[in-house]
């Protein structure tokens, strides 16, 4: 749930891959020998030897300028032989991301550029990829899949039936939002066939949004949007030859309108594709190996959870744009599962025999960083003792021996890595709440910075060692015996003998943590100024149900109880904290966006004795208005437990509002629809509750569109907070 979280994850993935902002790619920037990388620099696109620093210009700046002077590619990738370069330019946004635009191919031998998609609409191509042999390119345009011979010729349509309701090679709104599915086709290993998703949204009703500002007559904007309780769009997997002809459809069992297919890749043998199927309630995951020629299927692996089965990219951020972690030439693969109560890695054989546990112990995998058969190790991120931080570990692929921590001790924070093939080198990126971001090259497994010395990360930490830390990470135990992680920023010049206003920032739902030790934590992006200098105590807490690496029971205790468990945890923890004599219980505020906006409403309505002021932005006021994939995953089906949806919805409790509420929503929000605002307003009016309201015309879920919007939003929220929860000590 919710685009703000997805955007942050996507930008993070872009930084990890080293590809500039635009349509992300799945190319590994490392060369196979693990000693060199391909990067974009002021010289053009260069190959850099990490150890020596030697650079080889592969495509010069002047060659790039043949397309457009000063152009920086939004994304790029090379053919496997490094002779052809595919460049993505002139991008346009589709829902969340810049995934549509123009593509050009540069031939390093001839020094010539070729634009793909001749005769197709400008800026209409999506997800172009070169074939494994570098001879062809495939892409999507206007809901159809095309292939193009790079030696000459015109685009060849491999599908011709595509339209807004029948989508080939990409996805509808809800698959993108909730499964991170965007790039919807894959080349076969020999480059002779393409496997692709087809989404049939004919049975999915449109939600109609209204544009009232771009013309004197309003314009209706339809979005195929399956509300909770509505069946999914029917999705199937097909395989088609690059020479055209009929599509071979995979014979995956079950009603396609009662299942999801969130993941698909080719098996290395090139004869099969592997497909993940989830049931409607997302409690059972099955992996099928499908014969790419006749479509026959074989069950490879199955798991079930009484709440829900977490899917990628929750545990492997690199998967968001394709990939599968194969072992032994495709005879097995690495998979993450929570079947033993923790998110662990398993070796799953393709013959259907019993999987073998690789990681063991009472800790969660946070991210899978690299599976490296050459070195015999799997590299992964985890933090067994502190759910707010992230460190690098490795373990033998065969599961022999314990996991070994590679990140040095004494560097608390969030560590992320791009690990080279062979595992001898890595780019190490570090951040914590005080350090905005530091990068260094390190050798592994000793984690020594290249070039000698302690390295930039250690130096950055050392510089702050003698400076008082304005932020406190803590744990608080509620009256229910639940222990929550939290952070607190105290006012500048804090005097414990005085009383200060308290502002809580909440998200609280399964899509995101707020209590993580990374830069930006502790900063209020809707506040104009410095909360600490103005005399506020600023706090955030992670309740049960947030995706913290604290075990499956922690995360899934919120099942069918969103709006109940998370709200009680937040309120009971706040109650404990407010026992501190320096906190002014008459000046307590809370704010949140999206799921956090919903939490803000519930906290204001259900615990008015605690929270006196609230700012809720883009909130789901009624859970029955949100999309089926997210809401059914965490809440079940309304036909089975409708009372849970009603009980967890803020609108149900709106009559209890006593404090000062500012509610904000964009009228063009295609994610959490503006109807939520009208539903909530009606209920507040019905009960005679006074509140403040701001509608941003034509703004989507992030409320960023239009000149001056962000500045206005910050001024609005800051003014409201200062008036109703005045800053400063008393």
NORPE-V176995 format. One record per pair of residues at least 6 apart in sequence whose C-alpha atoms are under 6 Angstrom apart, sorted by the first residue. I is the first residue (numbers start at 1). GAP is how many residues later the second one is. If there is no record, write none. Layout:
BEGIN
i = {I I}
gap = {GAP GAP}
END
This chain:
BEGIN
i = {1 19 20 20 21 22 22 22 23 23 26 29 29 30 30 31 34 34 35 35 36 36 36 37 37 38 38 39 39 43 44 44 44 45 45 46 46 46 47 47 48 48 73 73 74 74 75 76 76 77 77 78 78 79 83 84 84 85 85 86 86 87 87 88 88 89 90 90 91 91 91 92 92 92 99 100 100 100 101 101 101 102 102 103 103 104 104 104 105 105 106 106 117 124 125 125 126 126 127 127 128 128 129 129 130 130 131 131 132 135 136 136 136 137 137 138 138 139 139 140 143 143 143 143 144 144 144 145 145 145 146 146 146 147 147 148 158 165 165 166 166 167 167 168 169 169 169 169 170 170 170 171 175 176 184 184 185 185 186 186 187 188 188 189 192 193 193 193 194 194 195 195 196 196 197 197 198 198 199 199 200 200 201 204 204 205 206 206 206 206 207 207 207 208 208 209 209 210 210 210 211 211 212 226 226 227 227 227 227 228 228 228 228 229 229 231 232 233 234 234 237 237 238 238 238 239 239 240 249 250 251 251 258 259 259 259 260 260 261 261 263 263 264 264 265 265 266 267 268 271 272 272 272 273 273 274 274 275 275 276 276 277 277 278 278 281 282 282 282 283 283 283 283 284 284 285 285 286 286 287 287 288 288 288 288 289 289 290 290 300 300 307 313 313 315 315 316 316 325 325 326 327 331 332 332 332 333 333 334 334 335 335 336 336 337 337 341 342 342 342 343 343 344 344 345 345 346 346 346 347 347 348 358 363 364 365 366 366 367 367 368 369 369 370 370 371 372 374 375 376 376 377 377 377 378 378 378 379 379 380 380 381 381 381 382 382 383 383 387 387 388 388 388 389 389 389 390 390 391 391 392 392 393 393 393 394 394 395 413 413 414 414 414 414 415 415 416 416 417 417 418 418 419 420 424 424 425 425 425 426 426 427 427 428 428 429 429 430 430 431 431 431 432 432 432 433 433 433 433 435 436 438 441 441 442 442 442 449 470 471 471 472 472 473 473 474 474 475 475 475 476 476 477 478 478 484 484 485 485 486 486 486 487 487 488 488 489 489 490 491 491 491 491 492 492 496 498 498 498 499 499 499 499 499 500 500 500 501 501 501 501 502 502 502 503 503 503 503 504 504 504 505 505 505 505 506 506 507 507 508 508 509 510 510 510 513 526 527 527 528 528 534 535 535 536 543 543 544 544 545 545 545 546 547 558 559 559 560 560 562 563 564 587 588 588 589 589 589 589 590 591 591 591 591 592 592 593 593 594 594 597 597 597 598 598 600 601 602 604 605 605 605 605 612 613 613 613 614 615 616 617 617 618 621 621 621 621 622 623 623 651 655 661 662 662 663 664 664 664 665 666 666 666 666 667 667 667 667 668 668 668 669 669 699 704}
gap = {510 56 54 55 53 52 53 76 75 76 295 8 9 6 7 6 386 387 14 15 12 13 14 10 11 8 9 6 7 18 15 16 17 13 14 10 11 12 8 9 6 7 15 16 14 15 13 10 11 8 9 6 7 55 25 22 23 20 21 18 19 16 17 14 15 13 11 12 7 9 10 6 8 9 27 24 25 26 22 23 24 21 23 12 13 10 11 12 8 9 6 7 38 17 15 16 13 14 12 56 10 11 8 9 6 7 6 60 59 15 12 13 14 10 11 8 9 6 7 6 19 20 24 25 15 18 24 13 14 24 10 11 12 8 9 7 86 36 37 33 34 31 32 30 15 16 27 28 12 13 14 11 6 6 12 13 10 11 8 9 7 6 82 81 50 47 48 49 45 46 43 44 41 42 39 40 37 38 35 36 33 34 32 20 22 19 16 17 18 19 15 16 18 13 14 11 12 9 10 11 7 8 6 401 402 398 399 400 401 396 398 399 400 408 409 26 25 24 22 23 12 13 9 10 11 8 9 7 46 45 44 45 22 19 20 21 17 18 15 16 12 13 10 11 8 9 7 6 62 21 18 19 20 16 17 14 15 12 13 10 11 8 9 6 7 352 26 27 351 21 22 25 26 19 20 17 18 15 16 13 14 9 10 11 12 8 9 6 7 50 52 252 6 7 51 52 51 52 8 9 7 6 19 16 17 18 14 15 12 13 10 11 8 9 6 7 211 22 209 210 21 22 15 21 13 14 10 11 12 8 9 7 41 21 185 17 15 16 13 14 12 10 11 8 9 7 6 48 47 20 21 18 19 20 16 17 19 14 15 12 13 10 11 12 8 9 7 8 161 162 127 128 129 24 25 128 24 25 16 24 14 15 11 12 13 9 10 8 19 104 16 17 18 104 14 15 12 13 10 11 8 9 7 6 19 20 17 18 19 15 16 13 14 11 12 9 10 7 8 6 87 88 85 86 87 84 85 86 88 84 83 19 8 9 6 7 8 6 19 17 18 15 16 13 14 12 13 9 10 11 7 8 6 94 95 58 59 56 57 29 54 55 52 53 50 51 48 49 47 41 44 45 46 40 41 86 84 231 232 83 84 85 230 231 83 84 229 35 83 86 87 34 35 86 35 85 86 87 35 36 86 35 85 86 87 86 90 88 89 38 58 37 35 36 37 33 188 187 191 186 190 193 192 193 191 23 26 10 11 10 11 13 9 8 7 75 76 74 75 86 85 84 138 23 24 22 23 24 25 24 9 23 24 25 8 24 24 25 24 25 19 20 22 21 22 16 49 48 7 48 49 51 52 47 46 47 48 47 47 47 47 48 47 28 29 30 55 27 22 26 29 32 30 30 31 30 29 30 31 30 29 30 33 34 7 30 31 32 30 31 32 31 32 6 6}
END
